[in-house]
Amino acid sequence: MAAKLTDVARKAGVSVATASRAFGEPDRLAKGTLDRVLEAANDLGYVTGTSPSTATRTFGVILPDVANPVYGTLLKAIQGQAWHGRHHTVVFDADEDLRRERKQIEQARRLDGMLLCSPRLPEDEVIDLVGSAPCVVINRLITGVPSIVMDTEHGPTQAIEHLAALGHTHIAYASGPHGSWADARRADTVARACERYGIRLTRLSHQAASIQGGRAAAAPTAASGATAVVAYNDLVALGLEAGLLELGRRCPTDISIVGIDDIDLASAVAPALTTVRMPIARSGTLAVELLLTAIAGERVSSLPPLDSQLIVRASTAAPAV
């Protein structure tokens, strides 16, 4: 049986994520770690980016919205990892439309396999549509389907701890789209952390995962009286900042704002956005590895959640007295 990435990681004494970086993002590793992983791969006869069968594969990648930079980053990582083994990807844009997502899963079943990225359909419907086709889900847990998820506990909890330490006693949560698995769990984490710190929480209604969705949430945020807001993602956070400024509320003087994802734009705006960094690229790289193994007929299991981390920048400060 050909070596898998998990075998390389075990022999090198590193995590699967670290082993994956050695082939997809080698510049992120210390030379000693990189050399150890490559030596283990050579000893085991591991072939980068391939399944136990070396045949070229074609698989579908179904995304909720290709215009969202998070999915652009994810897709780039997926295609980069697929390219190592000269595999091919077919990209589907569901455009946050359940009917399109449903049809695209049916179309992807004709390929060698599929990656479902943050699917919005109900779990039982996803299971029925996927059937026996090789499939890996990214950023959602679905019973019986191998999944890779990004942590929804550590980073968002750190965000509430940070706001509590600054003295905020009333926080709003700007929700993302209906049907988002990540939104539901981020909201629950924020609620539990607020309860732990005795912080009043106002949960706002669902909005699109976009700058316009954030703008739509600006007036309810201002009306809530909250001195800080945690947004579903960075795009919503940036839209909130723009919308609140139009209402005369400046960030962070009048209200602190925290995003989630750490897209490139988050550090380039003024004030730079405090956000929770998510391992987006790593998710894509590891998902390809799992899918190719599943296509080869081997049993694969979901990986433990990939770590998230709060990145503090200039959009958060102590509430005005």
C-alpha positions as CSV (number, residue, x, y, z in Angstrom):
1,M,0.0,0.0,0.0
2,A,1.4,3.4,-1.0
3,A,2.3,5.9,1.8
4,K,-0.2,8.6,2.7
5,L,0.4,12.1,4.1
6,T,-0.6,10.8,7.6
7,D,2.2,8.2,7.4
8,V,4.7,10.9,6.5
9,A,3.6,13.1,9.4
10,R,3.9,10.3,11.8
11,K,7.4,9.3,10.7
12,A,8.5,13.0,10.8
13,G,7.0,13.6,14.2
14,V,4.8,16.5,13.0
15,S,1.1,17.2,12.5
16,V,-0.6,16.4,9.3
17,A,-1.1,20.1,8.7
18,T,2.7,20.7,9.0
19,A,3.4,17.8,6.7
20,S,1.0,19.3,4.2
21,R,2.7,22.7,4.3
22,A,6.0,21.0,3.3
23,F,4.5,20.3,-0.1
24,G,2.0,23.2,-0.5
25,E,3.6,26.0,1.5
26,P,7.3,25.1,2.2
27,D,8.3,28.7,2.8
28,R,6.2,28.6,6.0
29,L,8.3,25.9,7.6
30,A,11.7,26.1,9.4
31,K,14.4,24.5,7.3
32,G,14.9,21.7,9.9
33,T,11.2,20.8,9.9
34,L,11.0,20.9,6.2
35,D,14.0,18.7,5.7
36,R,12.6,16.2,8.3
37,V,9.3,15.9,6.4
38,L,10.9,15.6,3.0
39,E,13.3,12.9,4.3
40,A,10.3,11.0,5.8
41,A,8.5,11.3,2.5
42,N,11.5,10.0,0.6
43,D,12.0,7.1,3.0
44,L,8.3,6.1,2.6
45,G,8.1,6.6,-1.1
46,Y,5.4,9.2,-0.7
47,V,4.3,10.9,-3.9
48,T,3.1,14.5,-3.4
49,G,-0.5,15.3,-4.2
50,T,-1.5,11.9,-5.4
51,S,-3.7,9.2,-4.1
52,P,-2.4,5.6,-3.8
53,S,-3.3,5.3,-7.5
54,T,-1.2,7.6,-9.6
55,A,-4.0,8.1,-12.2
56,T,-5.0,11.7,-13.0
57,R,-8.3,12.5,-11.4
58,T,-11.0,15.1,-12.1
59,F,-13.0,16.3,-9.2
60,G,-15.6,19.0,-8.6
61,V,-15.2,22.0,-6.2
62,I,-18.6,23.4,-5.1
63,L,-18.3,26.9,-3.5
64,P,-21.1,29.1,-2.0
65,D,-19.8,32.3,-3.6
66,V,-16.6,32.5,-5.7
67,A,-16.6,36.3,-5.3
68,N,-15.9,35.9,-1.5
69,P,-12.1,36.2,-1.0
70,V,-12.2,33.4,1.6
71,Y,-13.4,31.0,-1.2
72,G,-10.8,32.4,-3.6
73,T,-8.1,31.6,-1.1
74,L,-9.5,28.1,-0.5
75,L,-9.8,27.5,-4.3
76,K,-6.3,28.6,-4.9
77,A,-5.0,26.1,-2.3
78,I,-7.1,23.3,-3.7
79,Q,-6.0,23.9,-7.2
80,G,-2.4,24.2,-6.1
81,Q,-2.4,20.9,-4.3
82,A,-4.2,19.2,-7.2
83,W,-1.6,20.6,-9.6
84,H,1.2,18.7,-7.8
85,G,-0.3,15.5,-9.0
86,R,-1.6,16.9,-12.3
87,H,-5.2,16.4,-11.2
88,H,-8.0,18.6,-12.6
89,T,-10.7,20.6,-10.9
90,V,-14.1,21.6,-12.1
91,V,-15.3,24.7,-10.2
92,F,-19.0,25.3,-9.4
93,D,-20.4,28.6,-8.0
94,A,-23.6,28.0,-6.1
95,D,-24.0,31.8,-5.6
96,E,-25.7,31.1,-2.2
97,D,-28.6,29.5,-4.1
98,L,-29.9,26.1,-2.7
99,R,-31.3,25.1,-6.1
100,R,-28.0,25.7,-7.8
101,E,-26.1,23.9,-5.0
102,R,-28.4,20.9,-5.4
103,K,-28.0,20.7,-9.1
104,Q,-24.2,21.2,-8.9
105,I,-23.8,18.2,-6.5
106,E,-25.7,16.1,-8.9
107,Q,-23.4,17.2,-11.8
108,A,-20.3,16.7,-9.7
109,R,-21.3,13.1,-9.0
110,R,-20.4,12.3,-12.6
111,L,-16.7,13.2,-11.9
112,D,-14.2,11.2,-9.9
113,G,-15.1,12.9,-6.6
114,M,-16.1,16.3,-5.1
115,L,-15.2,18.8,-2.5
116,L,-18.2,20.5,-0.9
117,C,-17.2,23.9,0.6
118,S,-19.5,25.2,3.3
119,P,-22.7,23.5,1.8
120,R,-25.9,25.3,2.8
121,L,-28.4,22.4,2.1
122,P,-29.8,20.4,5.0
123,E,-27.6,17.5,6.1
124,D,-30.0,14.7,5.1
125,E,-30.3,16.2,1.6
126,V,-26.5,16.5,1.2
127,I,-26.1,12.9,2.2
128,D,-28.8,11.7,-0.3
129,L,-27.3,13.8,-3.1
130,V,-23.8,12.7,-2.6
131,G,-24.7,9.0,-2.3
132,S,-21.7,6.8,-2.7
133,A,-19.6,9.3,-4.6
134,P,-16.2,10.1,-3.0
135,C,-16.6,13.4,-1.2
136,V,-15.0,15.6,1.4
137,V,-16.8,18.5,3.1
138,I,-14.9,21.6,4.0
139,N,-16.0,23.9,6.9
140,R,-19.0,21.8,8.0
141,L,-19.6,18.5,9.8
142,I,-22.0,16.1,8.0
143,T,-22.7,12.7,9.5
144,G,-20.9,9.9,7.6
145,V,-19.0,12.2,5.2
146,P,-15.2,13.0,5.8
147,S,-14.9,16.6,6.8
148,I,-12.2,19.3,7.5
149,V,-13.4,22.1,9.7
150,M,-11.8,25.3,10.9
151,D,-12.0,25.8,14.7
152,T,-15.1,27.8,15.8
153,E,-14.2,27.8,19.5
154,H,-10.7,29.1,20.3
155,G,-10.4,32.2,18.2
156,P,-13.9,33.6,18.7
157,T,-13.6,33.0,22.5
158,Q,-10.3,34.9,22.4
159,A,-12.2,37.8,20.7
160,I,-14.7,38.0,23.5
161,E,-11.9,37.7,26.1
162,H,-10.2,40.6,24.4
163,L,-13.3,42.8,24.3
164,A,-14.0,42.0,28.0
165,A,-10.5,43.0,29.0
166,L,-11.0,46.3,27.2
167,G,-14.1,46.9,29.3
168,H,-17.0,46.2,26.9
169,T,-20.2,45.0,28.7
170,H,-22.5,44.9,25.7
171,I,-21.6,43.2,22.5
172,A,-23.5,42.5,19.3
173,Y,-23.0,39.6,17.0
174,A,-23.7,40.3,13.3
175,S,-24.9,37.0,11.9
176,G,-24.1,35.5,8.5
177,P,-26.3,33.7,5.9
178,H,-29.1,31.3,6.8
179,G,-27.9,27.7,6.7
180,S,-24.3,28.5,7.4
181,W,-22.9,25.8,9.7
182,A,-20.0,28.1,10.7
183,D,-22.3,31.0,11.5
184,A,-24.3,28.9,13.9
185,R,-21.3,27.6,15.8
186,R,-19.5,31.0,15.9
187,A,-22.7,32.6,17.3
188,D,-23.0,29.8,19.9
189,T,-19.3,30.3,20.9
190,V,-19.8,34.1,21.2
191,A,-22.9,33.6,23.3
192,R,-21.2,31.1,25.7
193,A,-18.2,33.4,26.1
194,C,-20.4,36.5,26.8
195,E,-22.3,34.6,29.4
196,R,-19.0,33.5,31.1
197,Y,-17.8,37.1,31.3
198,G,-21.2,38.6,32.2
199,I,-21.5,40.5,29.0
200,R,-24.8,41.4,27.5
201,L,-25.2,40.0,23.9
202,T,-27.4,41.2,21.1
203,R,-27.6,38.8,18.2
204,L,-28.6,40.6,15.0
205,S,-30.6,39.0,12.1
206,H,-29.0,37.0,9.3
207,Q,-27.3,38.9,6.5
208,A,-25.4,38.0,3.3
209,A,-21.7,37.2,3.9
210,S,-20.7,40.4,2.1
211,I,-19.8,44.0,2.5
212,Q,-23.4,44.9,1.6
213,G,-24.6,42.4,4.3
214,G,-22.5,44.4,6.8
215,R,-23.9,47.7,5.7
216,A,-27.4,46.3,6.2
217,A,-26.5,45.3,9.8
218,A,-25.1,48.8,10.6
219,A,-28.4,50.5,11.7
220,P,-29.5,47.5,13.9
221,T,-26.0,47.5,15.4
222,A,-26.1,51.2,16.2
223,A,-29.7,50.9,17.6
224,S,-28.7,48.0,19.9
225,G,-26.5,50.3,22.0
226,A,-23.6,47.8,21.9
227,T,-20.1,49.2,22.2
228,A,-18.5,46.4,20.2
229,V,-19.6,44.0,17.5
230,V,-18.3,40.6,16.4
231,A,-19.1,40.0,12.7
232,Y,-19.6,36.6,11.0
233,N,-16.7,37.4,8.7
234,D,-14.3,40.1,7.6
235,L,-16.5,41.3,4.7
236,V,-19.4,41.8,7.1
237,A,-17.1,43.6,9.5
238,L,-15.8,46.0,6.8
239,G,-19.4,46.7,5.6
240,L,-20.4,47.4,9.2
241,E,-17.6,49.9,9.6
242,A,-18.6,51.7,6.5
243,G,-22.3,51.7,7.4
244,L,-21.7,52.8,11.0
245,L,-19.5,55.7,9.8
246,E,-22.3,56.9,7.6
247,L,-24.4,56.9,10.8
248,G,-21.8,59.0,12.6
249,R,-20.3,56.1,14.6
250,R,-16.5,55.9,14.2
251,C,-14.4,52.8,14.8
252,P,-12.9,52.2,17.3
253,T,-13.7,55.5,19.1
254,D,-17.5,54.9,19.2
255,I,-17.6,51.2,18.5
256,S,-15.1,48.3,18.3
257,I,-15.3,45.8,15.4
258,V,-14.0,42.3,15.2
259,G,-14.1,40.2,12.0
260,I,-13.4,36.5,11.3
261,D,-11.2,35.0,8.6
262,D,-8.2,37.5,8.3
263,I,-8.5,38.1,4.5
264,D,-5.7,40.2,3.0
265,L,-7.9,43.4,3.1
266,A,-8.3,43.1,6.9
267,S,-4.7,44.4,7.5
268,A,-4.8,47.0,4.7
269,V,-7.8,49.1,5.7
270,A,-7.7,52.0,8.3
271,P,-8.2,51.2,11.1
272,A,-6.7,47.7,10.5
273,L,-9.3,45.1,11.4
274,T,-9.0,43.0,14.5
275,T,-10.0,39.5,13.4
276,V,-9.8,35.8,14.0
277,R,-7.4,34.2,11.6
278,M,-8.7,31.0,10.0
279,P,-6.5,28.3,8.4
280,I,-8.3,28.6,5.0
281,A,-5.4,27.5,2.7
282,R,-4.5,24.6,4.9
283,S,-8.1,23.4,4.8
284,G,-8.0,23.2,1.0
285,T,-4.7,21.5,0.9
286,L,-5.7,18.8,3.3
287,A,-9.1,18.3,1.7
288,V,-7.5,17.4,-1.6
289,E,-5.3,14.8,0.1
290,L,-8.3,13.2,1.8
291,L,-10.4,13.2,-1.3
292,L,-7.7,11.6,-3.5
293,T,-7.4,8.9,-0.8
294,A,-11.1,8.3,-0.8
295,I,-11.2,8.2,-4.7
296,A,-8.6,5.4,-4.5
297,G,-11.1,3.4,-2.4
298,E,-9.4,3.8,1.0
299,R,-11.4,4.6,4.1
300,V,-10.8,8.2,5.3
301,S,-11.9,10.0,8.5
302,S,-12.6,13.6,9.4
303,L,-9.6,15.5,10.8
304,P,-9.5,17.3,14.1
305,P,-10.5,21.0,13.8
306,L,-7.7,23.3,12.5
307,D,-6.7,26.0,14.9
308,S,-7.9,29.6,14.8
309,Q,-6.2,32.6,16.4
310,L,-7.2,36.1,17.3
311,I,-5.2,38.9,15.6
312,V,-5.4,42.2,17.4
313,R,-5.2,45.3,15.3
314,A,-6.6,48.9,15.5
315,S,-10.3,48.4,15.2
316,T,-10.8,47.5,18.9
317,A,-10.3,49.8,21.9
318,A,-11.8,50.5,25.3
319,P,-15.3,51.8,25.1
320,A,-15.9,55.6,25.3
321,V,-16.6,56.8,28.8
